[in-house]
Amino acid sequence: MPEPWKPNVTVAAVIEGSGANAGRYLLVEEETRDGLRYNQPAGHLEPDESLVDACIRETLEETAHPFVPTGLLAVYLTRSIKNRRDEPAEPVTFLRFTFVGTVGAAIPGRALDDGIVRTVWMSLDELRASRDRHRSPMVLRCAEDHASGKVAADLSTLYTDDSALGAIPLATADDTFDSESP
């Protein structure tokens, strides 16, 4: 029996700066099989973490900035070719939960994730002008959605059961769902 198809669940942070970085978005420049590319701080959901916690972790690992999410920008479904330098190039589908929020100052001396070359602040116009260097079309789409004022949901709309965090024993499907219920 073939393994069921599942998209890769990812998280991303769209962060607009303040002060000297007002009107600019925090991006990472990272090494890919196609050379250096720009992306929002982003990565995969890992076992035993919530979507919000994954975004906080990924942003800190990739930028050295502590991230405070304030809302869910949108959920994006996209398909592309894997672009990591250490994986085979093959089609992959991503389900990307994109959050908005703020960051604190970078933590001095904190190393960036492997493959991340640097962080950079870019205006929306600079993002548009550099689209040929984006990791995926989602980079510009997310920034434009944010700039248009879009925020899909308050964080309270996301629920993570303790079972997903490894905090309690897993229930069987029969224990969780009543087969007689609609």
LINKARA-V881557 format. One record per residue. RES is the residue in one letter. SS is DSSP state (a for helix, b for strand, c for the rest). BURIAL is + if it has 16 or more other C-alpha atoms within 10 Angstrom, else -. Layout:
BEGIN
res = [RES & RES]
ss = [SS & SS]
burial = [BURIAL & BURIAL]
END
This chain:
BEGIN
res = [M & P & E & P & W & K & P & N & V & T & V & A & A & V & I & E & G & S & G & A & N & A & G & R & Y & L & L & V & E & E & E & T & R & D & G & L & R & Y & N & Q & P & A & G & H & L & E & P & D & E & S & L & V & D & A & C & I & R & E & T & L & E & E & T & A & H & P & F & V & P & T & G & L & L & A & V & Y & L & T & R & S & I & K & N & R & R & D & E & P & A & E & P & V & T & F & L & R & F & T & F & V & G & T & V & G & A & A & I & P & G & R & A & L & D & D & G & I & V & R & T & V & W & M & S & L & D & E & L & R & A & S & R & D & R & H & R & S & P & M & V & L & R & C & A & E & D & H & A & S & G & K & V & A & A & D & L & S & T & L & Y & T & D & D & S & A & L & G & A & I & P & L & A & T & A & D & D & T & F & D & S & E & S & P]
ss = [c & c & c & c & c & c & c & b & b & b & b & b & b & b & b & b & b & c & a & a & a & b & c & b & b & b & b & b & b & b & b & b & c & c & b & b & b & b & b & c & b & b & b & b & c & c & c & c & c & c & a & a & a & a & a & a & a & a & a & a & a & a & a & c & b & b & b & b & b & b & b & b & b & b & b & b & b & b & b & b & b & c & c & c & c & c & c & c & c & c & b & b & b & b & b & b & b & b & b & b & b & b & b & b & b & b & c & c & c & c & c & c & c & c & c & b & b & b & b & b & b & b & b & a & a & a & a & a & a & c & a & a & a & b & c & c & c & a & a & a & a & a & a & a & a & a & a & c & c & c & c & c & b & c & a & a & a & c & c & c & c & a & a & a & a & c & c & c & c & c & c & c & a & a & a & a & c & c & c & c & c & c]
burial = [- & - & - & - & - & - & - & - & + & + & + & + & + & + & + & + & + & - & - & - & - & - & - & + & + & + & + & + & + & + & + & + & - & - & - & + & + & + & + & + & + & + & + & + & + & - & - & - & + & + & + & + & + & + & + & + & + & + & + & + & + & + & + & + & + & + & + & + & + & + & + & + & + & + & + & - & - & - & - & - & - & + & + & + & - & - & - & - & - & - & - & - & + & + & + & + & + & + & + & + & + & + & + & - & - & - & - & - & - & - & - & + & + & - & - & + & + & - & + & - & + & + & + & + & - & - & + & + & - & - & - & - & + & + & + & + & - & + & + & + & - & + & + & - & - & + & - & - & - & - & + & - & - & - & - & - & - & - & - & - & - & - & - & - & - & - & - & - & - & - & - & - & - & - & - & - & - & - & - & - & - & -]
END
